[in-house]
């Protein structure tokens, strides 16, 4: 699960990734919202799989997917 105590820094970091790789703003906001929702409500692996699906669909580059997965690992908590 996503550590909700650190949600603000997570949002900032994932937005920085999207800005750095110049992902279109409307697409970036949709991906960010979906990743956060899946990571906080379902599971981290589900959020990673969603990011990989978006990469396969051509929405985001491979580098973005890799950084999102690393970020999810960094901000996850295990119960």
C-alpha positions as CSV (number, residue, x, y, z in Angstrom):
1,X,0.0,0.0,0.0
2,X,1.0,3.6,-0.6
3,X,2.1,5.4,2.6
4,X,-0.6,8.0,2.9
5,X,1.4,10.0,5.5
6,X,3.8,10.9,2.6
7,X,1.2,11.5,-0.1
8,X,2.1,15.1,-0.7
9,X,5.8,14.4,-1.4
10,X,4.8,11.5,-3.6
11,X,2.5,13.7,-5.7
12,X,5.3,16.2,-6.0
13,X,7.8,13.6,-7.1
14,X,5.6,11.9,-9.6
15,X,4.7,15.3,-11.1
16,X,8.4,16.1,-11.4
17,X,8.9,12.9,-13.3
18,X,6.1,13.8,-15.7
19,X,7.4,17.3,-16.2
20,X,11.0,16.2,-16.7
21,X,10.0,13.8,-19.5
22,X,7.5,16.4,-21.0
23,X,4.4,14.1,-20.8
24,X,1.3,16.0,-22.0
25,X,-0.4,17.6,-19.0
26,X,-3.9,16.0,-19.5
27,X,-2.4,12.6,-19.9
28,X,0.0,13.1,-17.0
29,X,-2.8,14.2,-14.6
30,X,-4.8,11.1,-15.6
31,X,-1.9,8.7,-15.1
32,X,-0.9,10.3,-11.8
33,X,-4.4,10.1,-10.4
34,X,-4.8,6.5,-11.5
35,X,-1.4,5.5,-10.1
36,X,-2.2,7.1,-6.7
37,X,-5.7,5.6,-6.6
38,X,-4.5,2.1,-7.4
39,X,-1.5,2.3,-5.1
40,X,-3.5,3.6,-2.1
41,X,-6.6,1.5,-2.5
42,X,-5.6,-1.7,-4.2
43,X,-1.9,-2.5,-4.1
44,X,1.6,-1.3,-5.3
45,X,1.9,-4.2,-7.9
46,X,-1.4,-3.1,-9.4
47,X,-0.2,0.4,-9.7
48,X,3.0,-0.8,-11.3
49,X,1.1,-2.9,-13.8
50,X,-1.1,0.1,-14.7
51,X,2.1,2.1,-15.4
52,X,3.4,-0.8,-17.6
53,X,0.0,-0.9,-19.5
54,X,0.3,2.8,-20.2
55,X,3.8,2.3,-21.5
56,X,2.6,-0.6,-23.7
57,X,-0.2,1.6,-25.0
58,X,2.4,4.3,-25.9
59,X,1.1,6.9,-23.5
60,X,4.2,7.3,-21.5
61,X,7.9,6.4,-22.3
62,X,9.7,3.5,-20.7
63,X,11.9,5.8,-18.6
64,X,8.8,7.2,-16.9
65,X,7.5,3.8,-16.1
66,X,10.8,2.8,-14.6
67,X,10.9,5.9,-12.4
68,X,7.3,5.5,-11.3
69,X,7.9,2.0,-10.2
70,X,11.0,3.1,-8.3
71,X,9.0,5.9,-6.7
72,X,6.2,3.4,-5.7
73,X,8.8,1.2,-4.0
74,X,10.2,4.1,-2.2
75,X,6.9,5.4,-0.9
76,X,5.3,2.0,-0.1
77,X,4.6,0.5,3.3
78,X,4.4,-3.2,3.9
79,X,2.0,-4.6,6.5
